[in-house]
Amino acid sequence: MAAKQHSHGIDPRPILELIASIEADLLRLKQMLEPIPEKFDPANPHNKASDGKLTEEGIECCYRMFDEGKTRYSVARAMKISFAAATHRFNAWRKAGGERRQRALLG
């Protein structure tokens, strides 16, 4: 199917996708500059770096949720990460000693 052309002769979809991406990046930046919420908050934007990977705080937050007996699925949903990423963190948590591991300090 051919791309829909506007009167300007361009396909607006790539531009609209770029705008949506920029808006998402600006929202993340805004959230990072807002006051830090409580220390143990899975939704805290400081848990993820600008590339979407978990920061040290984000990793510790995952681990603490596993300490509490949360499932990989519930950790994935709370942290807004994939189930595969939660599984990776769960295996790393077990390798670090599980509930007996040395807890890191949260900023």
ROVEX-735040 format. One record per residue (C-alpha): residue number from 1; residue in three letters; x, y, z. Coordinates in steps of 0.5 Angstrom, whole numbers. Example, Ala and Ser with C-alpha at 12.3 -4.5 7.8 and 13.67 -1.06 7.14 Angstrom:
[node 1 'ALA' [25 -9 16]]
[node 2 'SER' [27 -2 14]]
This chain:
[node 1 'MET' [0 0 0]]
[node 2 'ALA' [3 7 -2]]
[node 3 'ALA' [4 12 3]]
[node 4 'LYS' [-1 17 4]]
[node 5 'GLN' [2 24 1]]
[node 6 'HIS' [0 31 4]]
[node 7 'SER' [-1 37 -1]]
[node 8 'HIS' [7 38 1]]
[node 9 'GLY' [9 32 -2]]
[node 10 'ILE' [12 29 4]]
[node 11 'ASP' [10 23 8]]
[node 12 'PRO' [8 26 15]]
[node 13 'ARG' [9 19 19]]
[node 14 'PRO' [17 19 20]]
[node 15 'ILE' [16 26 22]]
[node 16 'LEU' [10 25 27]]
[node 17 'GLU' [14 19 30]]
[node 18 'LEU' [21 23 31]]
[node 19 'ILE' [16 28 35]]
[node 20 'ALA' [13 23 39]]
[node 21 'SER' [20 20 40]]
[node 22 'ILE' [23 27 42]]
[node 23 'GLU' [17 28 47]]
[node 24 'ALA' [18 22 50]]
[node 25 'ASP' [25 24 51]]
[node 26 'LEU' [23 31 54]]
[node 27 'LEU' [18 27 59]]
[node 28 'ARG' [24 23 61]]
[node 29 'LEU' [28 29 62]]
[node 30 'LYS' [23 33 66]]
[node 31 'GLN' [22 27 71]]
[node 32 'MET' [29 26 72]]
[node 33 'LEU' [30 33 74]]
[node 34 'GLU' [23 33 79]]
[node 35 'PRO' [25 32 86]]
[node 36 'ILE' [26 24 88]]
[node 37 'PRO' [21 21 90]]
[node 38 'GLU' [21 16 96]]
[node 39 'LYS' [27 11 96]]
[node 40 'PHE' [24 5 94]]
[node 41 'ASP' [20 6 88]]
[node 42 'PRO' [20 2 82]]
[node 43 'ALA' [17 8 78]]
[node 44 'ASN' [22 12 80]]
[node 45 'PRO' [25 15 73]]
[node 46 'HIS' [32 15 76]]
[node 47 'ASN' [32 7 76]]
[node 48 'LYS' [33 8 68]]
[node 49 'ALA' [38 11 64]]
[node 50 'SER' [37 15 58]]
[node 51 'ASP' [38 9 54]]
[node 52 'GLY' [33 5 58]]
[node 53 'LYS' [37 1 61]]
[node 54 'LEU' [37 0 69]]
[node 55 'THR' [41 4 73]]
[node 56 'GLU' [45 1 79]]
[node 57 'GLU' [39 4 83]]
[node 58 'GLY' [34 0 79]]
[node 59 'ILE' [38 -6 79]]
[node 60 'GLU' [37 -6 87]]
[node 61 'CYS' [30 -4 86]]
[node 62 'CYS' [29 -10 82]]
[node 63 'TYR' [33 -14 87]]
[node 64 'ARG' [29 -12 93]]
[node 65 'MET' [22 -13 90]]
[node 66 'PHE' [25 -21 89]]
[node 67 'ASP' [27 -20 96]]
[node 68 'GLU' [20 -19 98]]
[node 69 'GLY' [18 -25 94]]
[node 70 'LYS' [15 -21 88]]
[node 71 'THR' [15 -25 81]]
[node 72 'ARG' [19 -24 75]]
[node 73 'TYR' [12 -22 72]]
[node 74 'SER' [10 -17 77]]
[node 75 'VAL' [17 -14 77]]
[node 76 'ALA' [17 -13 70]]
[node 77 'ARG' [10 -9 70]]
[node 78 'ALA' [12 -5 76]]
[node 79 'MET' [19 -3 73]]
[node 80 'LYS' [16 -2 66]]
[node 81 'ILE' [21 -7 63]]
[node 82 'SER' [21 -14 59]]
[node 83 'PHE' [19 -20 62]]
[node 84 'ALA' [26 -23 59]]
[node 85 'ALA' [30 -17 63]]
[node 86 'ALA' [26 -19 69]]
[node 87 'THR' [28 -26 68]]
[node 88 'HIS' [36 -24 67]]
[node 89 'ARG' [35 -19 74]]
[node 90 'PHE' [32 -25 77]]
[node 91 'ASN' [38 -30 75]]
[node 92 'ALA' [43 -25 77]]
[node 93 'TRP' [39 -24 84]]
[node 94 'ARG' [40 -31 85]]
[node 95 'LYS' [47 -31 83]]
[node 96 'ALA' [48 -26 88]]
[node 97 'GLY' [45 -30 94]]
[node 98 'GLY' [38 -28 93]]
[node 99 'GLU' [35 -26 100]]
[node 100 'ARG' [42 -27 103]]
[node 101 'ARG' [46 -22 98]]
[node 102 'GLN' [49 -16 101]]
[node 103 'ARG' [44 -10 100]]
[node 104 'ALA' [47 -4 96]]
[node 105 'LEU' [45 3 99]]
[node 106 'LEU' [40 7 95]]
[node 107 'GLY' [42 14 93]]
